[in-house]
Amino acid sequence: MPIVKEAWFVVADIEGARLLQASSTKHGGLHVDEIDCVATTFAAGNHHRPSRISGPGRMAPLGHEHEEKLAHFARELATWLQHTLVVHAIGSCPVFAPAHLIGALRQAAPMTLIRKLRECEGELAGLSTAQLAEHPKVKAALAG
């Protein structure tokens, strides 16, 4: 399966995201470089959400904090992606992320951005560029 000469993709999880550029090597392999990244600015314990369980001045259960962290980063990711795609003149971009983050991104991002993204479910954010270059999901998404 041939790889396009040059392609962009994003790997993300709830902690951050990386923009990567893949290019074909002369030996038919794939080389991946990290071009940009963003990390969440969410600070645990600083976000209070009222609930029936929590009384005045008390924090909501931890499940709510996880939801808030997810929604918070989805908004940050949408803003970062909008800017990044314009800066690098990227028309279409695969995004590898866990299903829950893809769902939150769909809710946070404008439709103009969603149309430019190709959702690829997968938890690849922790992989190195060398590991991403060899990963079958990445190779399949970037195949020409």
Secondary structure, 3 states (H helix, E strand, C coil): CCECCEEEEEEEECCEEEEEEEEECCCCCEEEEEEEEEECCCCCCCCCCCCCCCCCCCCCCHHHHHHHHHHHHHHHHHHHHHHHHHHCCCCCEEEEECHHHHHHHHHHCCHHHHCCEEEEECCCCCCCHHHHHHCHHHHHHHEC
